[in-house]
Amino acid sequence: MNMLTPALLYFHAVAQEGTLTEAAVKLHVSASAISRQINKLESSLGTPLFNRHARGVELTEAGRLLLAYVRRAEAEGAAVREELLVSMQRKTRTLRVACAEGFARVWVPSAIANFSRQHDDVEFHLDVVSSSEGTRRVAEGEADIAAVFSLGPQSRVTVEHSMPTPVAFALVAPGHPLAGQPRATLQDLCRYKLAITAPGSSQRELLDLAMQIEGLTPSISLQSDHINPVIQFARAGVGVSLVSGLSLDRRDREDLVLVNLDHPVLRQRQGQIQTMTGRTQPAILTAFVDALIDALELFD
């Protein structure tokens, strides 16, 4: 069941598909019916919602504002439906979580596990995605919450909590030459084989920028979309892995040596908990935001 009016439902479909014809196919109605509803909507609002051209339509500024409202209304409608089902049938509630790789190994799963002990009626769907994709999913209503890295201010979502998450450590095996140093410079890193996340990650973006500023070329032996191979590289004693503290579990901290990295560019990153702007937040989502924040105490 969709709680949007027909006009808003048709508007949303056209905004998503880009043409009246494709929206009509998706909704199983005629293109003329959609056109009439869009025209009535524009007339009632007193402003065009689409710019028409030969290949389809594109949103005007007013259309973009209305689309943001529709997405919030859909998210709130879904939450209301779920709450009603829970109250009537004791139905399981679902929280959709988008999470950056660096947070998916320890922090977010720990928070989910602790939360699940106290809430038997909540089911989590956790997707590990890039930080930019996590933000997009929350902004467009495809995820309820995101735990991601950010290199700057966010305008598309509400930041519920923000904390510094620098590329803080060179991770090495106990016998590595860097293990006896309190901190390491970029010049130090360039003397050894490195393991780091792949291009496109915030960690890689900051390292590349810092190396470019210093005129250095690191010897990158392993780059990966996943953090586990990067940590295993250090564990095997092959070289140096670059990590954030929130990516490490207790065994990592006990078995390996964390050497502080010293460069201002590597500190220009925040970890953020993000939710949809303007949405009336379900109580269960607010509780999980608090659980994520509480779980940060594991890393103090």
N, C-alpha and C positions, 0 to 999 in steps of 0.2 A: 504494500500500500504506500502510495506517494502522497504526502500532505500538501504539496504545492498546488496552486490553482492551475487549470489547463493553460492559461496564457503564460504563466511562469514556467511551466513544464515544457511548453513548446519553445519558449525563448531559450531555456537552458540547452535543449537539444540542438537548436540552431547554432548557439555559441560554441558548443562542443564540436559539432560536425563541420561547420563552416559553410554549409549550403542548405537551402530549404529542402532540396530533393533528398539528400542523405538523412536529414532529420526526419523527413516523412517516412522513409524506409525504416528507420530505427524505431519510430513510434507506431508504425502501421496505420498511418492516417494519410490523407491527401495533402500534397504540398499547398494547395489552395486554402485548406482549413488552417494550416500553420500560418500562412501569409495573412489571413484575416485576423487571427489572434494577435499576431505581432503588430499589425497595423492598429488594432484597438488599444493594445498596450502602449504603443508610442503616442497615440492620440490622448490617452488618459494621463500620461506622464508629461505630455507637452514637449517631448524632445525625441529625436531619432536615437535608436539603440544600435543600429547597424549602418555602416556605409556599404551600399550595394555596388558590386562591380560584376563584370562578365563572368568571372570564375567562381563567384560566391559572395560572401559577406564577411565583414570584419567589424568588431565591436567599436563603437564610439567611446568616448570617455564616460558618458552616462551609462552605456552598455556595460562597461567594465565595473562600474560601481554597483549596478544591479546584479551582475553575475556574482560579485562577492557576497551580496546579500542572499542570493539564492543558495549559494554554497553553505552559508551559515544556517539558513532555514532548513536545508536538507539534513545537516548534521544534527541540529536541535530536534527535528522531527524524528530522526532515527533514534535519538536518545530517549525521547518521550515514548515512542513505541516500545522500546526495549524495557523501560521502567514499568510500563503498563503490563507487559508480558511477565516481567519478574514478579510483580505484585499479585497477578492472577494465577500464574502457573509455576512460580519459583524457577523461572527460566534462567539459564546461565547468561551472564552479561559478558560482552566481548570488548576488550580494549586492544586497539590496533596501534602498535608501537613501531616507529621507524627509527633505526639506530645506526650510527656510524660504526664502522668496523672496530675502531679503537675503544669503543665503549661496550661492544658486544661480547667481549671475552670475560669480563669480571663484573663491572659495575652494574649494568642494566640487568643481566641474568640474576645477580645476587638480590637486587631489589625486587624482581619479579618473584623469586623463590620465597623471600620473606613475606611479601604481600599475599601470596597464595596460601600461606599457612593460616592467615587470618580471614581470608575471603574465599570460601569454598565455591561461591557462585560466580566467580570471574574467570574467564578464559582469555588468555593472551595470544595475539598473533604478532610475532616479532619478525620484522623484515630488516635484514642488514643491507644498508644502501649507502650511497655516497651522502655526504652532509647536504649538498645542494638538493639532492633528490628527496631527502628526509624533510627539508624545509618546504619543498614544493608540495609534497603529499599532505602535510599539515595545512598549508595555505589553501589547498584545493579540496580539503575534506576527505582525502583518501586515507589519512591516518589521524588518530586522536591525539597523539603526542609524538614528539621527536626528541632524541638525545643525540646531538650533533656538535661538530666543531664549527666555529665561525671566526672569520678574520676581520669582521667589521659589523656595523649596526645592521639590524634587521627591520625592515618596514612591512613585510608581508605577513608576519606572525607575531604572536605575543611571547616574549621571553619570560618564562616563569622563574627561571633561576639562571644565573651566569657565574662562571668561576674561571680563573686562569687555568689553562691547560697547555703550558708551553711544551715544545719538544725538549724535554727537560734532561733526559739522561742518555748517556752512552752505556749500553748494556754489554758487559763482557764476562767471560768465564774467570774464575779466581786466579788462574795462572797467567792471564793476559798482561802485557806490559802496562796497560792503562789502569789495571786494577789497584795499583798502589798510589794513584794520584787522586787528590780530592776533587779536581775538576779537569776538564779537557777543553782545548780550543779547537777551532775548525782546522787549524794546521795539524794538530795532533791526529784528528780523524783521518786526514788525507794520507797518513803514513800506513794505514791499515785497510784491509778489505771491509767494505760496509754492506750491511743489509738494511733496507728501508722500504717503506710502502711505495707503491707504484705511482707514476705521474698522474695527477688529477686529485691526489689527496692533499689536505692542508699541510700535513707534515712535509711532504715532498716539495710543495710550493715554497714553504719557508726555508727549507734547506737549500734549494736551488738558488733562491734569492740571496741568502747569506753568503753562499759560495761565490756567486757572481760579484757581489759587493767586494769581497776580499780577493777576487782574482784567483780563486783556487779551483782545482778540478779533482773531485773525490774519485776513489776507485770503488765503484758500486758493483759488488759481485752478485747481489741478490736484490731484486725488487719484486714485491708481491702485493696483490690486492688484499691479502689476509695477514693478520698480525702474527699468527702462530708460527709460520715458517721464519719470520724475521726473528722472533725470540729464540727459536730452535737453532738458528745460525750462531747466535752468541753462546748458547748452551753447549754446542759442539766444539767451541774453542777456535772456530775458524777465523773470526774477526769481531767487528763491532756492530751492534744493532742499535738503531735509534728508536726510542720509545717514549711514551708518556706514562706517568705513574699510574694512571687509571687503567692501563692495559695489563698490569702485572698482578698476578695472584701471589699468595703467601709463599708458595714453593719457589717462584721466580726470585722473590726478594731474599729467600734463605739461601738458594743455591748459586745465585749470580751476583755480580757486583754492579752497583749503579754509580756511575761517575757523572757528576753534574756537568752540564754543557754551559759554556759561557759565551753567549752572543746575543745582543739585544733583539735581533730579528726573530730568533727562535722563541722569544717570549710573546710575540704578537698573535696570540691565539686564545680564544675563549671556548670553553665547553658550555653548551646551552641546553636547557629544557624548554621546548617550544610547544605552544598550543595555538589553535586557530583564533585569530583576532575577532572580537565581537561575539563570539559564541557563548551562550549561557552554559557554563561548564557543569556536566553531571557530577554529583557528589563523589561517585566512585573514581572519576578521573582526577578530581582535586585531591582525593586521598592518595592516589598513586603518585601524583606529583610530589606530595610530601614524603612518600616512601622513597622516591629516588633521591631526594635531598638528604634524608636521614641516612641512606646507604653510603653517602660520601664520607661518613665518619669512619668507615673501614679503611680509608686511605690517609687519614690524618696522622 
